[in-house]
Amino acid sequence: MVAPRRPYLPAAGYDWALPFYDPFVKLLGGDRALRVLLDQADLRPGHRVLDVGCGTGTLVVMLKTRHPDVDVVGLDPDPKALFSARRKAYGPKVSVQLDRGFSDELPYAEGSFDRVFSSFMFHHLEPDEKEKTVREIRRVLKPGATFHLLDFSGAGPPGEGVLARWLHVHHRLRDNFGGQILALLNQAGFADAREVARGRLWFFARIAYYRARAGR
């Protein structure tokens, strides 16, 4: 599956920084935050799960390792990140599907998934892409299925802006504050959209967990 040529923001903000992305996020406590996200999802054997913006594959590998009876799909526009994800999956020899594509044009049929995840990806999108993305996620979820989102949040820009400056996403982070994520979810037709928990990545940034259900 080949994505059309169009701009995108790499997982680490810059192509050259990709080798440093995983150890940096791990140091900040990113793996712990992902485990909390998975614990909230109530995954069951036979579920089909999509990680939108899977990047280097940390969440998809964690998903499959913790839930071997779940069918796991990861999607990302960055071929270099997907290459890293495939190598990461090869280590523990977990079987996951990794596709190249964009979150606002999901290459999957309506009602394809029982769960959709997004972790530290939403702030990579421009405002119009965010609106299209949540509508696409709503489309590919089965009726009654749930969307689980983890990203930066808080009363203002995270921490002192150190992480935001490193990722080069200041203007993209604005939509993460003031309840705008919940507003986007409601506008896309999700039901029971809510913030379910908050946390921190070390002392750099506040994070928030969201859950929304696809209406029947």
ChimeraX attribute file (.defattr): number of C-alpha atoms within 10 A of each C-alpha:
attribute: neighborCount
match mode: 1-to-1
recipient: residues
	/A:1	8
	/A:2	9
	/A:3	15
	/A:4	10
	/A:5	8
	/A:6	7
	/A:7	8
	/A:8	14
	/A:9	18
	/A:10	22
	/A:11	24
	/A:12	21
	/A:13	18
	/A:14	13
	/A:15	13
	/A:16	10
	/A:17	14
	/A:18	17
	/A:19	14
	/A:20	10
	/A:21	17
	/A:22	18
	/A:23	11
	/A:24	12
	/A:25	14
	/A:26	14
	/A:27	12
	/A:28	16
	/A:29	14
	/A:30	20
	/A:31	17
	/A:32	11
	/A:33	21
	/A:34	17
	/A:35	14
	/A:36	15
	/A:37	22
	/A:38	17
	/A:39	9
	/A:40	14
	/A:41	15
	/A:42	8
	/A:43	18
	/A:44	11
	/A:45	10
	/A:46	12
	/A:47	15
	/A:48	18
	/A:49	23
	/A:50	26
	/A:51	24
	/A:52	27
	/A:53	27
	/A:54	29
	/A:55	30
	/A:56	28
	/A:57	26
	/A:58	18
	/A:59	23
	/A:60	30
	/A:61	26
	/A:62	17
	/A:63	24
	/A:64	21
	/A:65	16
	/A:66	13
	/A:67	17
	/A:68	16
	/A:69	15
	/A:70	19
	/A:71	20
	/A:72	25
	/A:73	21
	/A:74	26
	/A:75	23
	/A:76	26
	/A:77	26
	/A:78	23
	/A:79	17
	/A:80	16
	/A:81	23
	/A:82	22
	/A:83	14
	/A:84	17
	/A:85	22
	/A:86	19
	/A:87	14
	/A:88	17
	/A:89	22
	/A:90	13
	/A:91	9
	/A:92	11
	/A:93	13
	/A:94	18
	/A:95	17
	/A:96	21
	/A:97	14
	/A:98	22
	/A:99	20
	/A:100	21
	/A:101	22
	/A:102	20
	/A:103	25
	/A:104	18
	/A:105	14
	/A:106	18
	/A:107	16
	/A:108	13
	/A:109	10
	/A:110	14
	/A:111	15
	/A:112	16
	/A:113	25
	/A:114	23
	/A:115	25
	/A:116	24
	/A:117	24
	/A:118	22
	/A:119	22
	/A:120	17
	/A:121	21
	/A:122	25
	/A:123	23
	/A:124	22
	/A:125	20
	/A:126	16
	/A:127	16
	/A:128	9
	/A:129	16
	/A:130	21
	/A:131	17
	/A:132	17
	/A:133	23
	/A:134	22
	/A:135	21
	/A:136	19
	/A:137	29
	/A:138	26
	/A:139	20
	/A:140	22
	/A:141	26
	/A:142	18
	/A:143	16
	/A:144	14
	/A:145	18
	/A:146	26
	/A:147	25
	/A:148	22
	/A:149	22
	/A:150	23
	/A:151	21
	/A:152	26
	/A:153	26
	/A:154	18
	/A:155	10
	/A:156	15
	/A:157	20
	/A:158	23
	/A:159	18
	/A:160	12
	/A:161	14
	/A:162	13
	/A:163	16
	/A:164	21
	/A:165	11
	/A:166	13
	/A:167	18
	/A:168	16
	/A:169	17
	/A:170	16
	/A:171	14
	/A:172	16
	/A:173	22
	/A:174	15
	/A:175	18
	/A:176	22
	/A:177	16
	/A:178	13
	/A:179	14
	/A:180	12
	/A:181	23
	/A:182	20
	/A:183	13
	/A:184	19
	/A:185	27
	/A:186	17
	/A:187	13
	/A:188	19
	/A:189	17
	/A:190	24
	/A:191	17
	/A:192	15
	/A:193	21
	/A:194	17
	/A:195	17
	/A:196	12
	/A:197	14
	/A:198	16
	/A:199	15
	/A:200	19
	/A:201	21
	/A:202	13
	/A:203	10
	/A:204	15
	/A:205	21
	/A:206	19
	/A:207	19
	/A:208	19
	/A:209	22
	/A:210	21
	/A:211	23
	/A:212	23
	/A:213	22
	/A:214	25
	/A:215	15
	/A:216	9
